[in-house]
Amino acid sequence: TTLQAWRRTFVAMVDRNDPIAFDTHDSPKGVGIHAMEVYFPRTAVKQTELEKHMGQKEGKFTIGLGQSNMAFCNDLEDINSVCMTAVMNLLEKYNIAPTDIGRLEVGTETIIDKSKSVKTTLTQLFTAHGNFDLEGVDNINACYGGTAALLNTMSWVESSAYDGRYGLVVCGDIAVYEDGPARPTGGCAAVAMLIGRDAPLVLGAVRASHFEDAYDFYKPNLSSEYPTVFGHESNVCYLRALDGCYQRFSAKYKALYKKAFHLGEVDHVVLHSPYNKLVKKSGARMLYNDFMKNPDLPVFKKQDADLTKFKSMLMENTYEDKEVEKTFVELAKPMYATKVQPSVFLPQELGNSYTASMYTGLLSLLHSWHKPRPGAQVDTDDMAKGKNVLLFSYGSGLAATLFSVKCVGPTGHIAQAANLDERLEGRKFVSPEEFNATLKDRETKYGKFNWEPSSDPSQLYPGTYHLAKVDEHGRRSYKRTPVSPSRVSINYGRQAFHARMPGRSMHSFAAPLCILMTPRSTTRPSLSAIKHQGALPHQQQHRALATPTQAVAGAAARRMVAQCMRIMTR
């Protein structure tokens, strides 16, 4: 009887599909994105005003480039502060304790130190709470570093090294160009993403990459923030990488699912966005790839233009063919409106944020899913569930990957926490003259020692980290503006897990089993002890649940339980 009781207890506690507890060749199910947060500077400039200031005809930047506004920052902000703000905002908005992060990885190409990584600066947000066990460093390759960081962290969560805690990916950049035609294609943003198992946005099984050696965009002058850009060549490189990724993705998809891949298989497409016109061309290029593989698809049968002449053309000869481009851009308009347009909101408002660009697009898509709709109330989480999203990440030099995520759970909390409409309304728009003067001021201070910012911190958003000083040795220190008392906050701690994902096992944490099997007093320190260790007040309840040591112990305990179950079931 006692043995049977123990057996029932073990069965209730251990998920038989959990690869930490049971040996299996399958990857853990449900690895993906739990939460997202974007930070963008409060200062911005309108593209319509830049057109006039630069002597361009009306529509040059708004229609020609497809951009609306552009975010930028003054001497108060650098890549460290921008990423710090994104990370801390995510932790606070979702009520995630710093001790619940086991991997912190950064993607950026904004370099302020040739040795010290941005990630090491971010660790101060975690070591203040006793968390020194954080794998990961910076990933650098133009705009691709954020995707490299994401895929690395996904692999960590799937691996035998996984200790049961969340991974956290932050990708961000300050994109600035010297005075000239490329200046309107700048921007600034950082996106932080919480990675774990049983996520509502799950990484797809198929992905394909394209890497080659190119000099389309690079930064050989280490004394300047400004890149060397060959714009036309960079566009061709982008489309060539897209072709390579799309064709390999299609082949892998067919091998796995035993059916041909085309754009009809996905609900949405999110593309890396240097500027919106290139996004439109890229959506059309994907449709062109579909035509070359399967010209009998209904989308090609319904239109009037004669497409047969394009079938005999070599694809590598069509990157600069205006007739091919114009034909398929026109043909792709319905597809663009339904599959791509929902993801371009932030990229058009903020400009090019390099590594964060595609992920501002993904967050824009989630925002569009959950926007209030007139008329009858609808369950937007239920409407979004099951949607497949194709994502294309590109970095000059060049590196590119095409992959997918599937919505399998609620994502409304992500849109709620991002609160994009209200935050964009709070921006401060300045004149093109002030914008240019700000960039000139950044030029004079870039790489210099022993100075303090001259701008006013009170003009930043509440809760923004900013540079306080660069000392005589180049060491940087930071402060934070007060956090708004009306900030949106979501309960994303362990207690809320089953409420968010009913019927799903709590793979995201290895510690709960350890807590069940050991005396309460040894695993749940008092709140007074937590306060002494420096946990934030709203994080105390989560800090009490597990330490990194307990998380590792929990994984070991699961293996022990698995062995006991095997003996008892023989």
C-alpha positions as CSV (number, residue, x, y, z in Angstrom):
1,T,0.0,0.0,0.0
2,T,2.8,2.4,0.9
3,L,4.6,1.5,-2.3
4,Q,1.5,2.2,-4.4
5,A,1.0,5.5,-2.7
6,W,4.6,6.5,-3.5
7,R,4.1,5.4,-7.1
8,R,0.9,7.5,-7.4
9,T,2.9,10.5,-6.0
10,F,5.8,10.1,-8.4
11,V,3.5,9.7,-11.4
12,A,1.7,13.0,-10.4
13,M,5.0,14.8,-9.9
14,V,7.0,13.7,-13.0
15,D,6.0,14.4,-16.6
16,R,6.9,11.2,-18.5
17,N,7.6,13.3,-21.6
18,D,10.2,15.4,-19.8
19,P,13.6,14.5,-21.3
20,I,15.3,15.8,-18.0
21,A,13.6,12.9,-16.2
22,F,13.4,10.3,-18.9
23,D,16.0,9.5,-21.6
24,T,14.6,10.4,-25.1
25,H,16.1,11.3,-28.4
26,D,13.3,13.9,-29.0
27,S,13.9,17.5,-28.4
28,P,11.9,19.0,-25.5
29,K,8.5,20.2,-26.8
30,G,7.5,23.8,-26.8
31,V,10.8,25.6,-26.8
32,G,10.2,29.2,-27.8
33,I,9.3,32.8,-26.7
34,H,7.4,33.5,-23.5
35,A,7.6,37.3,-23.4
36,M,8.9,40.2,-25.4
37,E,9.7,43.8,-24.5
38,V,10.9,46.7,-26.8
39,Y,12.7,49.8,-25.8
40,F,13.0,52.8,-28.1
41,P,14.2,56.4,-27.3
42,R,11.7,59.1,-26.7
43,T,13.3,61.4,-29.2
44,A,12.3,61.0,-32.9
45,V,12.2,62.9,-36.2
46,K,9.5,62.9,-38.9
47,Q,10.5,61.6,-42.3
48,T,8.3,64.3,-43.9
49,E,10.3,67.0,-42.3
50,L,13.6,65.3,-43.2
51,E,12.5,65.4,-46.9
52,K,12.0,69.1,-46.8
53,H,15.2,69.8,-44.8
54,M,17.3,67.7,-47.2
55,G,15.8,69.3,-50.3
56,Q,14.1,66.1,-51.5
57,K,10.7,66.0,-53.3
58,E,7.7,65.1,-51.2
59,G,7.4,61.4,-50.7
60,K,11.0,60.6,-51.2
61,F,11.4,59.0,-47.8
62,T,7.8,58.3,-46.9
63,I,6.8,56.6,-50.1
64,G,10.2,55.9,-51.7
65,L,11.7,54.3,-48.6
66,G,8.3,53.6,-47.0
67,Q,9.2,55.1,-43.6
68,S,7.2,57.3,-41.3
69,N,9.4,58.4,-38.4
70,M,12.9,57.6,-37.0
71,A,14.0,57.1,-33.4
72,F,17.4,58.4,-32.3
73,C,19.2,59.1,-29.1
74,N,21.4,61.8,-27.7
75,D,24.6,61.6,-25.5
76,L,22.6,60.2,-22.6
77,E,22.2,56.8,-24.2
78,D,24.5,54.2,-25.6
79,I,24.1,50.5,-26.5
80,N,24.6,49.4,-22.9
81,S,21.9,51.7,-21.5
82,V,19.5,50.9,-24.3
83,C,19.8,47.1,-23.7
84,M,19.7,47.6,-19.9
85,T,16.4,49.4,-20.2
86,A,14.9,46.6,-22.4
87,V,16.0,43.9,-20.0
88,M,14.9,45.5,-16.8
89,N,11.6,46.5,-18.3
90,L,10.9,42.9,-19.3
91,L,11.8,41.6,-15.8
92,E,9.7,44.1,-14.0
93,K,6.7,44.0,-16.4
94,Y,6.4,40.2,-16.3
95,N,7.4,39.8,-12.6
96,I,10.4,37.7,-13.5
97,A,13.0,37.4,-10.7
98,P,16.6,37.9,-11.9
99,T,17.5,34.6,-10.3
100,D,15.2,32.8,-12.7
101,I,17.5,33.7,-15.7
102,G,20.2,31.1,-16.5
103,R,21.4,32.4,-19.8
104,L,21.7,36.0,-21.0
105,E,22.9,36.5,-24.6
106,V,23.2,39.7,-26.7
107,G,23.1,40.5,-30.4
108,T,24.4,43.9,-31.5
109,E,26.7,45.5,-33.9
110,T,26.9,48.8,-32.0
111,I,30.4,48.6,-30.6
112,I,31.7,50.9,-27.8
113,D,34.4,48.6,-26.5
114,K,36.6,46.2,-28.6
115,S,36.9,43.7,-25.6
116,K,34.2,44.2,-23.0
117,S,30.9,42.8,-24.1
118,V,27.5,44.5,-23.7
119,K,26.4,41.3,-21.9
120,T,28.9,41.9,-19.1
121,T,27.5,45.3,-18.4
122,L,24.0,43.9,-18.3
123,T,25.0,41.4,-15.6
124,Q,24.9,44.2,-13.0
125,L,21.1,43.8,-13.1
126,F,21.5,40.2,-12.0
127,T,24.5,40.1,-9.7
128,A,22.7,42.6,-7.5
129,H,20.3,39.8,-6.7
130,G,23.0,37.1,-6.3
131,N,22.8,35.6,-9.8
132,F,26.3,35.2,-11.2
133,D,25.6,32.0,-13.1
134,L,24.7,33.4,-16.6
135,E,26.0,31.8,-19.7
136,G,26.2,33.7,-23.1
137,V,28.1,36.7,-24.5
138,D,27.7,39.0,-27.5
139,N,27.0,37.9,-31.0
140,I,28.3,40.2,-33.7
141,N,27.6,40.1,-37.5
142,A,25.8,43.2,-38.6
143,C,22.0,42.8,-38.2
144,Y,22.2,39.0,-37.7
145,G,23.6,38.9,-34.2
146,G,20.1,38.9,-32.5
147,T,19.1,35.8,-34.4
148,A,22.4,34.1,-33.6
149,A,21.7,34.9,-29.9
150,L,18.1,33.6,-30.1
151,L,19.1,30.3,-31.8
152,N,21.9,29.8,-29.4
153,T,19.6,30.3,-26.4
154,M,16.9,28.0,-27.9
155,S,19.6,25.3,-28.3
156,W,20.6,25.8,-24.6
157,V,17.1,25.3,-23.5
158,E,16.9,22.1,-25.5
159,S,20.3,20.8,-24.4
160,S,21.6,18.6,-21.5
161,A,23.2,21.8,-20.1
162,Y,19.8,23.3,-19.4
163,D,19.3,23.9,-15.7
164,G,15.6,24.7,-15.7
165,R,15.8,28.5,-15.7
166,Y,14.7,30.9,-18.5
167,G,17.0,32.2,-21.2
168,L,17.0,35.9,-22.0
169,V,18.0,37.3,-25.4
170,V,18.4,41.0,-26.0
171,C,19.1,42.4,-29.4
172,G,19.6,46.1,-30.0
173,D,21.4,48.8,-32.0
174,I,21.8,52.5,-32.5
175,A,21.8,52.9,-36.3
176,V,23.3,56.2,-37.4
177,Y,24.7,57.3,-40.8
178,E,26.9,60.2,-41.8
179,D,25.2,63.3,-43.3
180,G,24.0,62.2,-46.8
181,P,21.4,60.1,-48.6
182,A,21.7,57.1,-46.1
183,R,20.9,59.2,-43.0
184,P,17.1,58.8,-43.2
185,T,17.6,55.0,-42.9
186,G,18.8,55.1,-39.3
187,G,16.9,54.2,-36.2
188,C,17.2,52.8,-32.7
189,A,15.5,50.0,-30.6
190,A,16.3,47.1,-28.4
191,V,14.1,44.0,-28.0
192,A,14.4,41.6,-25.1
193,M,12.9,38.1,-25.3
194,L,12.2,35.5,-22.6
195,I,13.0,31.9,-23.8
196,G,11.9,28.7,-22.2
197,R,9.9,25.5,-22.6
198,D,6.2,25.3,-23.1
199,A,6.2,28.7,-24.7
200,P,3.2,30.3,-26.5
201,L,5.4,31.0,-29.5
202,V,7.2,27.8,-30.4
203,L,10.2,27.5,-32.7
204,G,9.5,25.5,-35.9
205,A,11.2,22.3,-36.8
206,V,12.6,23.7,-40.2
207,R,15.1,26.4,-40.7
208,A,17.6,27.2,-43.4
209,S,20.6,29.6,-43.7
210,H,22.7,31.3,-46.3
211,F,26.3,32.6,-45.5
212,E,28.8,34.1,-47.9
213,D,31.7,36.7,-47.9
214,A,30.5,40.1,-49.1
215,Y,31.4,43.8,-48.5
216,D,27.9,45.3,-48.8
217,F,27.8,47.1,-45.4
218,Y,30.7,47.1,-42.9
219,K,32.4,49.3,-40.3
220,P,36.2,49.3,-40.9
221,N,36.7,52.7,-39.2
222,L,36.8,52.0,-35.5
223,S,37.0,55.6,-34.6
224,S,33.5,56.3,-36.0
225,E,30.0,55.1,-35.4
226,Y,29.3,55.4,-39.2
227,P,29.4,52.4,-41.5
228,T,30.7,52.1,-45.1
229,V,27.6,51.2,-47.2
230,F,27.2,50.1,-50.8
231,G,23.4,50.5,-50.9
232,H,22.6,48.9,-54.2
233,E,25.0,46.0,-53.7
234,S,23.5,45.5,-50.2
235,N,20.0,45.1,-51.6
236,V,21.2,42.5,-54.1
237,C,23.0,40.6,-51.3
238,Y,19.8,40.7,-49.2
239,L,17.6,39.2,-52.1
240,R,20.3,36.6,-53.0
241,A,20.4,35.5,-49.4
242,L,16.6,35.4,-49.3
243,D,16.6,33.2,-52.4
244,G,19.1,30.8,-50.9
245,C,17.3,30.5,-47.6
246,Y,13.8,30.2,-49.2
247,Q,14.9,27.4,-51.5
248,R,16.7,25.4,-48.8
249,F,13.8,25.9,-46.4
250,S,11.4,24.6,-49.0
251,A,13.5,21.5,-49.6
252,K,13.8,20.7,-45.9
253,Y,10.1,21.4,-45.4
254,K,9.2,19.0,-48.2
255,A,11.5,16.3,-46.8
256,L,10.0,16.6,-43.3
257,Y,6.3,17.1,-44.1
258,K,6.1,15.3,-47.5
259,K,4.4,18.2,-49.2
260,A,5.6,21.3,-51.1
261,F,6.2,24.6,-49.3
262,H,4.8,27.9,-50.5
263,L,3.6,31.1,-48.9
264,G,0.1,29.6,-48.6
265,E,1.5,27.4,-45.9
266,V,2.1,30.3,-43.5
267,D,-0.2,32.9,-42.0
268,H,2.3,35.7,-41.7
269,V,5.8,36.7,-42.9
270,V,8.2,38.9,-40.9
271,L,11.2,40.3,-42.7
272,H,14.3,42.1,-41.6
273,S,13.5,45.8,-42.4
274,P,16.3,48.2,-43.3
275,Y,13.4,50.2,-44.8
276,N,9.9,49.3,-45.9
277,K,10.3,49.3,-49.6
278,L,12.9,46.5,-49.4
279,V,10.4,44.5,-47.3
280,K,7.8,44.9,-50.1
281,K,10.4,43.7,-52.7
282,S,11.3,40.8,-50.5
283,G,7.7,39.6,-50.1
284,A,7.4,39.8,-53.9
285,R,10.7,37.8,-54.2
286,M,9.3,35.0,-52.1
287,L,6.2,34.9,-54.4
288,Y,8.6,34.8,-57.4
289,N,10.3,31.8,-55.9
290,D,7.0,30.1,-55.5
291,F,6.3,30.7,-59.2
292,M,9.6,29.3,-60.3
293,K,8.9,26.1,-58.3
294,N,5.2,25.8,-58.9
295,P,3.7,28.0,-61.6
296,D,0.4,26.1,-61.4
297,L,-0.5,27.5,-57.9
298,P,-3.9,29.3,-57.9
299,V,-2.4,32.7,-57.1
300,F,-0.6,32.6,-60.5
301,K,-3.6,31.3,-62.5
302,K,-5.9,34.2,-61.3
303,Q,-4.0,37.1,-62.7
304,D,-3.9,38.5,-66.2
305,A,-0.2,39.1,-66.8
306,D,1.8,36.6,-68.9
307,L,4.3,35.1,-66.5
308,T,5.6,32.3,-68.8
309,K,8.4,34.5,-70.1
310,F,9.9,34.7,-66.6
311,K,10.1,30.9,-66.3
312,S,13.0,30.6,-68.7
313,M,15.1,33.3,-67.0
314,L,17.9,32.4,-64.7
315,M,17.1,33.6,-61.2
316,E,20.6,35.0,-60.6
317,N,20.0,37.3,-63.5
318,T,16.8,38.8,-62.2
319,Y,17.9,40.8,-59.1
320,E,18.1,44.0,-61.1
321,D,15.4,43.2,-63.6
322,K,12.7,45.9,-63.2
323,E,10.1,44.0,-65.1
324,V,10.3,41.0,-62.8
325,E,10.3,43.2,-59.7
326,K,7.3,45.3,-60.8
327,T,5.3,42.3,-62.0
328,F,5.7,40.4,-58.7
329,V,5.4,43.4,-56.4
330,E,2.0,44.0,-58.1
331,L,1.1,40.4,-57.9
332,A,2.1,40.2,-54.2
333,K,-0.1,43.1,-53.0
334,P,-2.9,41.0,-51.6
335,M,-0.4,38.7,-49.9
336,Y,1.5,41.6,-48.6
337,A,-1.6,43.2,-47.1
338,T,-2.6,40.1,-45.2
339,K,0.7,38.4,-44.4
340,V,3.4,41.1,-44.2
341,Q,1.7,44.4,-43.5
342,P,0.7,43.6,-39.9
343,S,4.4,43.3,-39.0
344,V,5.7,46.6,-40.4
345,F,4.2,49.0,-37.8
346,L,7.3,49.5,-35.5
347,P,9.9,49.3,-38.2
348,Q,8.2,52.1,-40.0
349,E,7.8,54.2,-36.8
350,L,11.3,53.6,-35.4
351,G,13.5,53.1,-38.4
352,N,16.2,50.5,-38.9
353,S,17.3,49.0,-35.5
354,Y,19.7,46.5,-37.1
355,T,19.7,43.3,-34.9
356,A,16.3,44.3,-33.3
357,S,14.6,45.1,-36.7
358,M,13.0,41.8,-37.4
359,Y,11.9,41.3,-33.8
360,T,10.2,44.8,-33.7
361,G,8.4,43.3,-36.7
362,L,7.4,40.2,-34.7
363,L,6.2,42.4,-31.8
364,S,4.2,44.5,-34.3
365,L,2.5,41.4,-35.5
366,L,1.5,40.4,-32.0
367,H,0.2,44.0,-31.5
368,S,-1.9,43.6,-34.6
369,W,-3.4,40.3,-33.4
370,H,-4.6,41.8,-30.1
371,K,-5.7,45.3,-31.1
372,P,-9.2,46.2,-29.9
373,R,-11.7,45.6,-32.6
374,P,-15.0,47.5,-33.0
375,G,-18.3,45.6,-32.5
376,A,-18.6,42.4,-30.7
377,Q,-15.9,41.3,-28.2
378,V,-13.7,38.5,-29.5
379,D,-11.1,36.3,-27.9
380,T,-8.0,37.5,-29.7
381,D,-5.8,34.8,-28.0
382,D,-8.1,32.1,-29.5
383,M,-8.0,33.8,-32.9
384,A,-4.2,33.9,-32.9
385,K,-3.7,30.3,-31.8
386,G,-2.4,28.0,-34.5
387,K,-1.0,30.8,-36.7
388,N,2.3,30.0,-38.4
389,V,4.8,32.9,-38.8
390,L,7.8,32.8,-41.2
391,L,10.7,35.0,-40.3
392,F,13.7,36.1,-42.4
393,S,16.8,37.5,-40.6
394,Y,19.6,39.1,-42.6
395,G,23.0,40.6,-41.7
396,S,25.4,42.2,-44.1
397,G,28.7,40.5,-44.7
398,L,26.7,38.3,-45.0
399,A,24.6,35.9,-42.8
400,A,20.9,35.0,-43.1
401,T,18.4,32.5,-41.7
402,L,14.8,31.7,-42.5
403,F,12.9,30.0,-39.7
404,S,9.4,29.9,-38.3
405,V,7.4,30.1,-35.1
406,K,3.9,28.8,-34.3
407,C,1.5,30.4,-31.9
408,V,0.3,27.5,-29.6
409,G,-0.8,29.5,-26.6
410,P,-1.9,32.9,-25.3
411,T,0.1,35.9,-26.6
412,G,-2.2,38.7,-25.5
413,H,-0.1,39.3,-22.4
414,I,2.8,40.3,-24.7
415,A,0.8,42.9,-26.5
416,Q,-0.6,44.2,-23.2
417,A,2.8,44.6,-21.7
418,A,4.3,46.2,-24.8
419,N,1.6,48.9,-24.7
420,L,2.9,50.2,-28.1
421,D,0.2,52.8,-28.9
422,E,0.5,54.7,-25.6
423,R,4.2,54.6,-25.6
424,L,4.5,55.9,-29.2
425,E,2.2,58.7,-28.3
426,G,4.6,59.8,-25.7
427,R,7.5,60.4,-28.1
428,K,9.1,63.8,-28.4
429,F,9.5,64.9,-32.1
430,V,12.3,67.3,-32.8
431,S,13.3,69.3,-35.9
432,P,15.8,68.0,-38.5
433,E,18.2,70.7,-37.3
434,E,18.2,69.4,-33.8
435,F,18.4,65.8,-35.0
436,N,21.6,66.7,-37.0
437,A,23.0,68.7,-34.2
438,T,22.5,65.7,-31.9
439,L,24.4,63.3,-34.2
440,K,27.2,65.9,-34.6
441,D,27.5,66.0,-30.7
442,R,27.7,62.2,-30.7
443,E,30.5,62.3,-33.3
444,T,32.6,64.6,-31.1
445,K,32.2,62.4,-28.0
446,Y,32.5,59.0,-29.6
447,G,35.6,57.1,-28.3
448,K,36.5,60.0,-25.9
449,F,37.2,59.7,-22.2
450,N,36.5,61.7,-19.1
451,W,33.2,63.4,-19.9
452,E,29.6,63.5,-18.7
453,P,26.4,63.9,-20.9
454,S,25.0,67.4,-21.3
455,S,21.4,66.3,-22.1
456,D,18.6,66.4,-19.6
457,P,17.7,62.9,-18.1
458,S,14.2,64.2,-17.2
459,Q,13.3,64.2,-20.9
460,L,13.8,60.4,-21.1
461,Y,11.0,57.9,-20.7
462,P,10.4,56.8,-17.0
463,G,12.5,53.8,-16.1
464,T,15.2,54.5,-18.6
465,Y,18.8,53.7,-17.9
466,H,21.2,56.4,-19.1
467,L,24.9,57.2,-19.1
468,A,26.1,59.0,-16.0
469,K,29.8,59.4,-16.8
470,V,32.7,58.1,-18.8
471,D,35.8,58.3,-16.6
472,E,39.4,59.0,-17.5
473,H,40.0,55.3,-18.2
474,G,36.9,54.9,-20.4
475,R,34.8,53.2,-17.7
476,R,31.1,53.8,-18.0
477,S,28.6,54.2,-15.2
478,Y,24.8,54.4,-15.4
479,K,21.8,55.7,-13.6
480,R,18.1,55.2,-14.1
481,T,15.1,57.6,-14.3
482,P,12.3,56.9,-11.8
483,V,9.8,54.2,-12.9
484,S,6.2,55.3,-13.6
485,P,3.8,54.1,-10.9
486,S,1.2,53.4,-13.6
487,R,3.3,50.9,-15.6
488,V,1.6,47.8,-16.9
489,S,2.6,44.7,-14.9
490,I,1.7,41.1,-15.6
491,N,1.9,38.1,-13.2
492,Y,4.2,35.8,-15.1
493,G,5.6,34.0,-12.1
494,R,5.4,30.2,-11.6
495,Q,2.0,30.4,-9.8
496,A,0.4,31.8,-13.0
497,F,1.9,29.2,-15.3
498,H,-1.0,26.7,-15.4
499,A,-3.5,29.6,-15.7
500,R,-1.7,30.7,-18.9
501,M,-1.1,27.3,-20.4
502,P,-3.8,24.9,-19.0
503,G,-3.0,21.3,-19.5
504,R,0.7,22.0,-20.2
505,S,3.5,20.7,-18.0
506,M,5.8,23.2,-16.4
507,H,9.0,22.3,-18.3
508,S,10.2,25.8,-17.8
509,F,11.5,25.1,-14.3
510,A,13.4,22.2,-12.9
511,A,13.1,23.3,-9.3
512,P,9.4,22.6,-8.3
513,L,10.1,18.8,-7.9
514,C,13.0,19.6,-5.6
515,I,10.7,21.8,-3.5
516,L,8.1,19.0,-3.2
517,M,10.7,16.5,-2.1
518,T,12.5,18.5,0.5
519,P,11.3,20.3,3.7
520,R,9.6,23.6,3.1
521,S,12.0,25.4,5.5
522,T,15.1,24.4,3.4
523,T,13.7,25.6,0.1
524,R,11.7,28.7,0.9
525,P,13.7,31.3,2.6
526,S,11.9,33.9,4.7
527,L,10.9,37.2,3.1
528,S,13.2,39.0,5.5
529,A,16.1,37.0,4.2
530,I,15.1,37.8,0.6
531,K,14.9,41.5,1.4
532,H,18.4,41.3,2.9
533,Q,19.7,39.7,-0.4
534,G,18.3,42.6,-2.4
535,A,15.3,41.3,-4.3
536,L,12.9,43.9,-5.6
537,P,9.6,44.0,-3.6
538,H,7.4,42.7,-6.5
539,Q,9.9,39.9,-7.1
540,Q,10.1,38.5,-3.5
541,Q,7.5,35.8,-4.0
542,H,9.3,34.5,-7.1
543,R,12.8,34.8,-5.5
544,A,11.6,32.4,-2.8
545,L,10.8,29.6,-5.2
546,A,14.2,28.4,-6.3
547,T,17.9,29.3,-6.3
548,P,20.2,28.2,-9.1
549,T,21.6,25.4,-6.9
550,Q,18.0,24.1,-6.2
551,A,17.3,24.2,-9.9
552,V,20.2,21.9,-10.6
553,A,19.2,19.7,-7.7
554,G,15.7,19.5,-9.1
555,A,17.0,18.1,-12.3
556,A,19.0,15.5,-10.4
557,A,16.0,14.7,-8.3
558,R,14.0,14.1,-11.5
559,R,16.5,11.6,-12.7
560,M,16.4,9.8,-9.3
561,V,12.6,9.6,-9.4
562,A,12.7,8.3,-13.0
563,Q,15.0,5.4,-11.8
564,C,12.6,4.7,-9.0
565,M,9.6,4.6,-11.4
566,R,11.4,2.2,-13.7
567,I,12.0,-0.2,-10.8
568,M,8.4,0.1,-9.6
569,T,6.9,-0.5,-13.0
570,R,8.9,-3.6,-13.8
